[in-house]
Amino acid sequence: METEEAREAAEFTLPRSRLANERLHAMVPGGAHTYAKGDDQYPEDLAPVISHGRGAHVWDVDGNRYVEYGSGLRSVSLGHAHPRVVEAVRRELDRGSNFVRPSVVEVEAAERFLATVPTAEMVKFAKNGSDVTTAAVRLARAVTGRVRVAICGDHPFYSVDDWFIGTTPMPAGVPAATTDLTVAFPYGDLAATEDLLTRYRGEVACLILEPATHSEPPPGYLAGLRELADRHGCLLVFDEMITGFRWSEAGAQGLYGVVPDLSTFGKALGNGCAVSALAGRREVMERGGLRHSGERVFLLSTTHGAETHSLAAAMAVQTTYAEEGVTARLHALGERLAAGVREAAAVMGVGEHVVVRGRASNLVFATLDEHGRPSQEYRTLFLRRLLAGGVLAPSFVVSSALTDADVDHTVDVVAQACAVYRKALDAGDPAPWAAGRPVRPVFRRYV
């Protein structure tokens, strides 16, 4: 039976975005260059194609404006077209972006990064997160002479490369022999990790994990991992793609005071510009250099890894974070948003079904059915109502460009969505309000 809310949701259409998506699918596998940006992650025919963005807002090709969350898959933490970043990039573009020898900008960027992340002694830049996590794995294998990699199995993504993708529900094209060399340990469980290291005694090159995600690490956990890695002779690698800058300017390692052997940064480092970093202890990193007597490691040799404009963007980001207290602002905005969403959900009677989780600077939400189970159908309903209200939110990850008015608007739209959510729960069927196929998880074996 069609409801008024269902009719209203159906009236929100994106005809130009739909046509642009069709053109994309004709030329680009999956219709996007990142699976998490695919139109299967959004309600049917409601995947906006973006025209432009400024600050915390984006406009689609249909002319709709949205308050945007999770900008650039968490990379745009200062907001789109941030003036300090734009000016830094423009200045270097006028001076040339790539040369046959290192630019002085590479000196300045390395010095600035190591001053920001003082727990690291050397750094090498690249363009994306997968490059640097894979480089960390290769370096760990070379330094230890071991082949197995232990990943935290509770964390969703580390790399597009075989050593990780072979462990996901999308392993097509990855040899089993490669996948067999990757083993998993659970987050927060030191005993299970020690059991794993004992089972593969002398075989594990590194433990790699996000030091924190949607929950705080248990007391003593990261220090315990540090001790386990030292005792078992493997390296400890922190993937700080998300925690870098959002937890503190120096990442989770700066906040929690546990120093890894290697760490990887990206996302917020360039505010949307393509730059990432592998950092760590000198004696380990130098194995990829020229000042040691051991066997050489082929480490991050990339044509575009040190483009001057991306490195200038990274320096501008670090300056802005330090001078404007960005991390504290992200936390304050996230706390305001989380409190508002939780109150709205509770008032509408869905407080146990629309659940906000995570550190204030890195909020996500869960959509649960009448039995408390994660539901893609209810997520579809929720996203549809958010989009119709001018909120583009695959997560609730904030940028510092948000205003209190943006947050208040978001909470109002969430309240409207929660009212519909309550009706769907009472009906025991979200389908009339979802109005099409449900959104799909990124990692699935078949289309």
C-alpha positions in Angstrom: 0.0 0.0 0.0 1.5 3.4 -1.0 1.9 5.8 1.8 2.2 9.6 1.7 5.8 9.4 2.7 6.4 6.8 0.0 4.8 9.1 -2.6 6.9 12.0 -1.4 10.1 10.0 -1.6 9.2 8.8 -5.1 8.8 12.4 -6.2 12.5 13.1 -5.5 14.2 12.1 -8.7 17.7 12.7 -10.2 17.2 12.3 -14.0 20.5 13.9 -15.0 22.4 11.9 -12.5 20.7 8.7 -13.7 21.8 9.4 -17.3 25.3 10.3 -16.2 25.5 7.0 -14.2 24.4 5.1 -17.3 27.2 6.8 -19.3 29.7 5.9 -16.6 28.7 2.2 -16.5 29.1 2.1 -20.3 32.8 3.2 -20.0 33.9 2.5 -16.4 33.6 -0.9 -14.8 31.3 -0.5 -11.8 30.4 3.0 -12.9 32.9 4.6 -10.5 36.6 4.5 -9.8 36.1 3.4 -6.2 33.7 0.7 -5.3 32.5 2.6 -2.2 31.3 5.3 -4.6 29.3 3.0 -6.7 25.6 3.6 -7.4 24.9 0.2 -5.8 25.7 1.9 -2.5 22.7 4.2 -2.9 19.0 3.7 -3.4 17.9 2.8 -6.9 18.2 5.8 -9.3 19.2 8.1 -6.4 23.0 8.1 -6.7 23.9 11.8 -7.3 26.6 12.6 -9.7 28.5 15.6 -8.3 29.0 18.8 -10.2 31.1 20.7 -7.7 31.6 21.3 -4.0 32.5 24.1 -1.6 33.1 23.8 2.1 30.7 21.2 3.5 28.3 21.3 0.6 28.1 19.6 -2.8 25.8 20.2 -5.8 24.8 17.4 -8.2 24.2 17.7 -11.9 20.5 18.0 -11.3 21.1 21.2 -9.3 20.4 19.8 -5.8 22.6 21.0 -2.9 23.5 18.6 -0.1 25.2 18.8 3.2 27.9 16.2 2.7 29.4 13.7 5.1 32.3 11.4 4.6 33.6 13.7 1.9 36.0 12.0 -0.5 35.8 8.7 1.5 37.0 10.7 4.6 39.8 12.5 2.8 38.3 16.0 2.6 38.4 16.9 6.3 38.8 20.6 5.8 36.0 21.0 3.3 36.1 21.3 -0.4 38.2 23.9 -2.1 39.7 25.0 1.2 41.4 28.4 0.4 44.8 27.6 2.0 45.1 24.3 0.2 43.9 25.7 -3.1 46.4 28.5 -2.9 49.3 26.2 -2.0 48.4 23.9 -5.0 48.0 26.8 -7.4 51.4 28.3 -6.4 53.3 25.0 -7.1 51.4 24.4 -10.4 52.8 27.7 -11.6 56.3 26.5 -10.8 56.1 23.0 -12.4 54.8 19.8 -10.8 57.3 17.0 -11.7 61.0 17.0 -12.5 63.8 14.7 -13.4 65.3 15.2 -9.9 63.8 15.7 -6.5 62.2 19.2 -5.9 63.1 21.2 -2.8 59.4 20.8 -2.0 60.1 17.2 -1.2 62.7 18.3 1.4 60.2 20.7 3.0 57.3 18.2 2.9 59.4 15.5 4.6 60.6 17.9 7.3 57.1 19.1 7.9 55.6 15.6 8.1 58.2 14.3 10.5 57.7 17.3 12.7 54.0 16.6 12.7 54.5 12.9 13.4 57.6 12.9 15.6 57.3 9.1 16.4 58.5 8.5 12.8 62.1 9.0 11.7 61.8 8.7 7.9 59.0 9.1 5.4 58.4 8.3 1.8 55.4 9.8 -0.2 53.1 8.1 -2.7 49.7 8.7 -4.2 47.3 6.3 -2.5 46.8 4.2 0.6 47.2 0.8 -1.1 50.7 1.7 -2.3 52.0 2.5 1.1 50.4 -0.4 3.0 51.8 -2.8 0.4 55.2 -1.1 0.7 55.0 -1.6 4.5 54.3 -5.3 4.0 57.1 -5.8 1.5 59.5 -3.9 3.8 58.5 -6.0 6.8 59.0 -9.2 4.8 62.5 -8.1 3.7 63.6 -7.0 7.2 62.4 -10.1 9.0 63.0 -12.7 6.3 59.5 -14.0 6.9 56.6 -14.3 4.4 53.3 -14.4 6.4 51.3 -11.2 7.1 48.9 -11.0 10.0 46.1 -8.6 9.4 43.4 -7.5 11.9 40.4 -9.3 10.5 37.9 -6.9 12.1 39.0 -4.0 9.9 37.5 -3.6 6.4 40.2 -2.6 4.1 44.0 -2.3 3.7 44.9 -2.5 0.1 43.8 -3.3 -3.5 46.8 -5.6 -3.7 46.7 -9.4 -3.6 48.0 -10.0 -0.1 44.7 -8.4 1.2 42.1 -8.6 -1.5 42.5 -12.4 -1.6 41.1 -12.5 1.9 37.9 -10.7 1.0 34.7 -12.0 -0.6 36.1 -10.7 -3.9 39.2 -12.9 -4.3 38.8 -13.5 -8.1 42.2 -13.3 -9.8 44.3 -13.8 -6.7 46.3 -17.0 -6.5 45.5 -19.2 -3.5 49.2 -19.4 -2.7 49.2 -15.6 -2.1 46.1 -15.7 0.0 47.5 -18.5 2.2 50.3 -16.2 3.3 47.9 -13.8 5.0 46.4 -14.7 8.4 44.0 -12.8 10.6 43.8 -11.8 14.3 40.8 -10.2 16.1 41.0 -6.6 17.4 41.3 -6.2 21.1 42.2 -9.8 21.9 45.9 -10.1 22.8 45.6 -13.8 23.8 44.2 -14.7 20.4 47.0 -12.8 18.7 49.7 -14.5 20.8 48.1 -17.8 19.9 48.4 -16.9 16.2 52.0 -15.8 16.5 52.8 -19.0 18.4 51.0 -21.2 15.8 53.1 -19.5 13.1 56.2 -19.1 15.2 59.0 -17.5 13.2 56.8 -17.0 10.1 54.9 -13.7 10.6 56.6 -10.7 9.2 54.2 -8.1 10.6 51.0 -7.3 12.5 49.1 -4.7 10.5 46.0 -3.0 11.8 44.1 0.2 12.2 45.1 1.3 15.7 41.5 2.4 16.4 38.3 2.5 14.4 34.7 2.7 15.6 35.7 2.0 19.2 38.5 3.0 21.5 41.3 0.4 21.9 40.9 -1.6 25.2 43.3 -0.3 27.9 46.8 -1.6 27.3 45.9 -3.2 24.0 48.2 -1.3 21.7 51.0 -1.5 24.1 50.4 -5.2 24.4 50.6 -5.6 20.6 53.9 -3.7 20.7 55.3 -6.2 23.3 54.0 -9.2 21.3 55.6 -7.9 18.1 58.9 -7.4 19.9 58.8 -10.8 21.6 58.0 -12.7 18.4 60.4 -10.7 16.2 57.8 -9.2 13.8 57.1 -5.6 13.0 54.1 -3.6 14.2 52.4 -1.6 11.4 49.7 1.0 12.1 47.4 1.8 9.2 46.6 5.4 10.0 44.7 6.2 6.8 41.6 7.2 8.9 43.1 7.9 12.3 45.8 10.2 10.9 44.8 13.8 11.7 41.2 12.8 12.8 42.5 11.3 16.1 45.3 13.8 16.5 47.7 15.5 14.1 50.2 12.7 14.8 47.5 10.0 14.4 46.5 7.4 16.8 50.2 6.8 17.7 50.4 10.4 18.8 47.2 10.1 20.9 47.8 6.7 22.6 51.6 6.9 22.9 52.5 3.6 21.3 55.1 3.7 18.5 54.8 1.3 15.6 57.8 0.2 13.5 55.9 1.5 10.4 52.8 3.5 9.8 50.8 4.6 6.8 49.0 7.9 6.2 46.7 9.2 3.5 43.1 10.5 3.1 43.1 13.7 5.3 46.7 14.3 4.5 46.0 16.0 1.2 42.4 17.2 1.8 41.4 15.4 -1.4 44.7 15.7 -3.2 46.4 12.4 -4.1 49.1 12.0 -1.4 50.0 9.2 1.0 52.9 8.4 3.2 54.9 5.5 4.6 56.7 6.4 7.7 58.7 4.6 10.4 61.9 3.7 12.1 65.1 4.8 10.3 66.8 1.3 10.4 63.7 -0.2 8.8 62.9 2.5 6.2 66.6 2.8 5.2 66.4 -0.7 3.7 64.6 0.9 0.8 67.4 3.5 0.5 71.1 3.7 -0.3 72.8 4.0 3.1 72.9 0.4 4.3 75.0 -2.7 3.5 72.1 -5.2 3.2 70.1 -6.4 0.3 68.1 -3.6 -1.3 64.3 -3.3 -1.1 62.4 -1.9 -4.1 60.4 0.6 -2.1 57.8 3.0 -3.5 59.4 4.1 -6.8 56.5 6.1 -8.3 56.5 8.6 -11.2 53.9 10.8 -9.5 54.6 10.1 -5.8 56.2 13.5 -5.2 54.3 15.8 -7.4 54.9 19.2 -5.9 51.3 20.4 -5.8 50.1 17.4 -3.8 53.0 17.8 -1.3 52.2 21.5 -1.1 48.6 20.5 -0.3 49.8 18.2 2.5 51.9 20.9 4.0 49.0 23.3 3.9 46.7 20.8 5.6 49.2 20.2 8.4 49.6 24.0 8.9 45.8 24.5 9.0 45.4 21.6 11.5 48.0 23.1 13.8 47.0 26.7 13.6 43.2 26.3 13.6 42.8 23.4 16.0 41.0 21.3 13.4 41.1 18.0 15.2 39.3 19.6 18.2 36.7 21.1 15.9 36.0 17.8 14.2 35.4 16.3 17.6 33.1 19.1 18.7 31.1 18.9 15.5 30.8 15.2 15.7 29.7 15.3 19.3 27.0 17.8 18.4 25.8 15.7 15.5 25.8 12.4 17.4 23.8 13.9 20.3 21.3 15.3 17.9 20.8 12.2 15.9 20.5 10.0 19.0 17.9 12.3 20.4 16.0 12.5 17.2 16.0 8.7 16.9 14.9 8.3 20.5 12.1 10.8 20.2 10.8 9.0 17.1 11.0 5.6 18.8 13.8 4.1 16.8 16.7 4.8 19.1 17.6 1.1 19.1 17.4 0.8 15.3 19.2 4.0 14.1 22.5 3.7 16.0 25.4 6.2 15.8 28.8 4.7 16.5 32.5 5.7 16.6 34.8 8.4 17.7 33.2 11.8 17.3 35.5 12.7 14.4 34.7 9.5 12.6 31.0 8.7 13.1 29.2 5.9 11.2 25.6 4.7 11.6 23.9 1.4 11.7 20.4 0.6 10.5 18.9 -2.3 12.4 15.6 -4.2 11.7 12.9 -5.1 14.1 15.1 -7.9 15.4 18.1 -5.7 15.9 20.0 -7.1 12.9 21.8 -4.9 10.4 19.5 -4.3 7.5 20.3 -3.1 4.0 16.6 -2.6 3.3 16.3 -0.2 6.2 19.5 1.5 5.3 18.0 2.1 1.8 14.9 3.7 3.4 17.0 5.9 5.6 19.4 7.0 2.8 16.4 7.8 0.5 14.9 10.1 3.1 18.3 11.8 3.8 18.9 12.5 0.1 15.4 13.9 -0.3 16.1 16.3 2.6 19.4 17.5 1.1 21.8 15.3 3.2 24.4 13.1 1.4 25.6 10.8 4.2 26.9 7.3 3.6 28.4 7.9 7.0 28.3 10.8 9.5 32.0 11.6 9.2 32.3 15.3 9.6 34.5 17.9 8.0 35.6 21.1 9.7 33.7 23.2 7.1 30.4 22.2 8.7 28.5 24.9 10.5 26.1 24.5 13.5 23.3 25.3 11.0 24.4 22.4 8.8 24.4 20.0 11.7 21.0 21.3 12.9 19.6 20.8 9.4 21.0 17.3 9.3 19.3 16.4 12.6 16.0 17.8 11.4 16.2 15.6 8.3 17.3 12.6 10.3 14.2 13.2 12.5 11.9 13.1 9.5 13.7 9.9 8.2 13.3 8.3 11.7 9.5 9.0 11.6 9.3 7.0 8.4 11.6 4.4 9.8 9.2 3.9 12.7 6.2 3.4 10.4 8.2 0.8 8.4 9.0 -1.0 11.6 5.4 -1.0 12.7 4.4 -2.3 9.3 7.1 -5.0 9.5 8.2 -4.2 5.9 10.5 -1.3 4.7 10.0 -2.1 1.0 7.2 0.4 0.3 9.4 3.2 1.6 12.7 1.9 0.1 11.0 2.1 -3.3 13.4 -0.2 -5.2 16.3 -2.7 -4.7 18.3 -2.4 -1.5 21.8 -1.0 -1.3 24.5 -3.6 -1.4 27.7 -4.2 0.5 30.9 -3.4 -1.3 32.5 -6.8 -0.7 30.3 -9.5 -2.3 31.3 -12.4 -4.5 28.6 -11.8 -7.2 27.0 -8.8 -8.7 
